[in-house]
Amino acid sequence: MAAKSDKARAPKPKEIRQRYEAADKKYRDWESLYDMCFQYAAPQRNLFGGRIETDSPGGTKMGNVFDSTAIASLDRFANRVQANVFPPQRQWAKLKSGTKVSDDRKFAINGALDTVADTMFAVMRSSNFDIAIGEFLHDIGIGTAHLCIQPGSYADPVTYTAVSPAAVRFEEDENGRPCNHYRKIKMRGELIEKAWRGAKLTEQLRREIADKPQDEVELLESTIRDLETDRYHYQIITFKSDNADDGAVIFHRSQKYSNWVTSRYSKLSGELMGRGPVMCALPDIRTLNKVKELLLRKAAFNIVGAYTAVDDGVLNPNNIDIAPNSIIAVAANAGARGPSLAPLPQTGDLNLAQFVINDLVASIKKILLDESLPPDNMSARSATEIVERMKELAQNMGSAFGRLIDEVLIPVVEITLHVLNDAGILVFPLKVDGRDVAAVPVAPLAMAQNMDEVQAIVQFGQLAAQLGPEGQAALNKGRTIDYVGDRMGVPAQVRNTPDEREAEVAKLQSQAAAMMAAQGGAGAAPPEAPPEAEDVPLPPGAVSAPPQLQAVA
């Protein structure tokens, strides 16, 4: 029996719709919590509570927000994480040989991988990645974030889109990792064939577009993993929320990878969505917002005041409101009915309110990592202080940093390489799985952690040097050089190979011997210097730089 083709194995529209509705049902359990978090910490990005379908563009979303501490702290959280994990316009990761590669081949292979990484980051720097990852990190501060990576045009081969968690439904695989993704899309009909080249529109859809090309068409995008082949089916089907029709597939692509990068800041076993620092600070955020609201009301009374007036038949009590700059009818203002008009006594303690506000602001900033030690506005900071800041940030992020590496950094590198490989820009048949090739972070936060390992080697070398000849021979100098270079992120292209280092050492020794002979007046000719080291060819089976990258190399 012949094996089914990839297209024949793809899920049918009815199955796609059923899976989407099941994923949507799980999402609804989290909608109110995420809506509340976005309402106070990222109101301008809030698409929960049905806003993604009902809100008009440009509408105000901050009517119930009286304090901006959470908004500013979330912005700073996203900016700090981006600067220390995905710094803009810089190479924040490198490729190195995996565990399957023998030690004698690693140096040569790492040189070729450096060339691949240089090309990949050259493409990413010219793309919209830095913008998209910033929006992605705002969402992950709430709890869950999604990044969609799609093939682009010739001028822009890869496009990155941060998609609101309100717009995406997803499932988990057998290991609890985000797997299958679904997203409803509304697009002008005239753009569908531009967005998905080779799309096969139904006759009905083609007629609707021909009649009203500017009208929006509702579609459902799905990326579903085939459990037997471990490939992904990327499909676009027609979809109408108010119609029981299952729709029709208008585009299908079988690929080795998913287009989606989904990460949770922290996650409880058995739960689908993540919980971020904003959720931890939510009680303080809501309390601070209410205290600010009451304080503003109190300030309004203090500024314009409210008054009591004796109800002597002249004033109409039905027309009196308790509000700033208002008059309230009363039976008497004092003995013998008192003055006809008197100020309303004020209650509340502004100093106590300010004390509560300062305490809540400090708590919110601490949870959202919006702290400096010492403050940034002090004198210039030393290199040691900067390293300590990075260590503190890494400690505060804890397991979230590891999750960012595992669920964001490595998938972004892997998917980008797949897209560039499919586009013919980069020939890269290996897997970024840690066995063939490993993606290693070299951003400031990772480098701060690596420096601890380098410092341990330095201290050990200094201690061993004091223990006599045996201690001096404890470290393998060649391996130590390579290890320290890798930990400090020094590219392999600028480092000599072990054979080249050996030749350079021999050359220096020969030159030193010649100088000593000349100074001593020896009549014998100095020893002949060894020939210049030639380029060492890669061992059999080593991975060389792709032909497309020779010019870059």
JOKA-V879831 format. One record per pair of residues at least 6 apart in sequence whose ideal C-beta (glycine too) atoms are under 6 Angstrom apart, sorted by the first residue. I is the first residue (numbers start at 1). J is the second residue. Records with the same first field share a line. If there is no record, write none. Layout:
I = J + J
//
This chain:
6 = 254
7 = 252
9 = 226
10 = 233 + 252
11 = 224
13 = 237 + 246 + 247
14 = 246
16 = 222 + 237
17 = 246
20 = 182
23 = 169 + 171 + 182
24 = 169
26 = 272
27 = 169
30 = 273
31 = 48
34 = 48
35 = 48 + 49
37 = 142 + 278 + 279
38 = 46 + 48
39 = 46
40 = 70 + 285
41 = 70 + 74 + 278
42 = 74
43 = 61 + 62 + 65
44 = 61
46 = 61
47 = 164 + 166
48 = 166
52 = 166 + 167
66 = 289 + 292 + 293
67 = 288 + 289 + 292
69 = 361 + 364
70 = 285 + 364
73 = 364 + 365 + 368 + 370
74 = 141
76 = 370
77 = 141 + 368 + 369
78 = 137 + 138 + 141
81 = 137
82 = 134 + 137
84 = 444 + 445
85 = 404 + 443 + 445
86 = 92 + 133
87 = 443
88 = 130
89 = 125
91 = 121
92 = 443
93 = 409 + 413 + 439 + 441
94 = 117 + 440 + 442
95 = 113 + 116 + 117 + 437
96 = 110 + 438 + 440
97 = 106 + 109 + 110
98 = 434 + 435 + 436 + 437 + 438
99 = 435
100 = 435
101 = 109
105 = 539 + 542
107 = 497
108 = 538 + 542
109 = 542 + 543
110 = 492
111 = 492 + 493
112 = 543 + 544 + 545
114 = 491 + 492 + 493
115 = 545 + 549 + 553
119 = 426 + 549 + 552
120 = 416
123 = 157
127 = 158
128 = 160
129 = 160
132 = 160 + 162
135 = 162
136 = 145 + 147 + 162
139 = 145 + 165
140 = 263 + 265
141 = 276 + 278
142 = 276 + 278
143 = 265 + 273 + 274 + 275 + 276 + 279
144 = 165 + 264 + 273 + 274
145 = 263
146 = 163 + 168 + 262
147 = 162 + 261
148 = 161 + 163 + 259 + 260
149 = 160 + 259 + 415
150 = 159 + 259
151 = 419
152 = 158 + 159
157 = 423 + 425
158 = 416 + 419
167 = 183
168 = 183
169 = 182
170 = 178 + 181 + 262
171 = 179 + 180
172 = 179
173 = 179
178 = 262
179 = 225
180 = 224
181 = 223 + 260
182 = 222
183 = 221
184 = 220
185 = 219 + 221
186 = 216 + 218
187 = 217
188 = 214 + 216
189 = 209 + 213 + 215 + 217
190 = 213
192 = 199
193 = 199
196 = 236 + 251
199 = 250 + 251
200 = 250
201 = 250
202 = 248
218 = 239 + 240
219 = 236 + 239
220 = 237 + 239
221 = 236
222 = 235
223 = 232 + 234 + 258 + 259
224 = 233
225 = 232
231 = 254
232 = 255 + 258
233 = 254
234 = 253
235 = 249 + 252
236 = 250 + 251
237 = 247 + 249
238 = 247 + 248
239 = 247
257 = 415 + 418
261 = 408 + 411 + 412
263 = 407 + 408
264 = 274
265 = 274 + 276 + 400
266 = 275
267 = 274
277 = 367 + 368
280 = 367
281 = 364 + 367
284 = 360 + 363 + 364
287 = 360
288 = 360
291 = 356 + 357
295 = 353
298 = 348
300 = 324
301 = 324
304 = 324 + 325
305 = 343
306 = 326 + 344
307 = 327 + 341 + 343 + 344
308 = 328 + 330 + 333 + 342 + 344
309 = 315 + 327 + 329 + 341
310 = 333 + 337 + 340
311 = 317 + 329
315 = 329
317 = 329
320 = 327 + 328 + 329
322 = 328
332 = 338
333 = 339 + 342
365 = 371
369 = 396
387 = 448
390 = 444 + 445 + 448
391 = 448
394 = 401 + 445 + 449
405 = 441
409 = 441
410 = 439
413 = 432 + 439
414 = 432
417 = 428
420 = 426
421 = 428
427 = 546
430 = 436 + 437
432 = 439
442 = 489
450 = 487
453 = 487
454 = 484 + 487
461 = 475
464 = 471 + 474
465 = 472
478 = 498
485 = 495
497 = 536
499 = 536
500 = 533
503 = 533
506 = 530
510 = 529
514 = 526
517 = 526
538 = 544
545 = 553
//
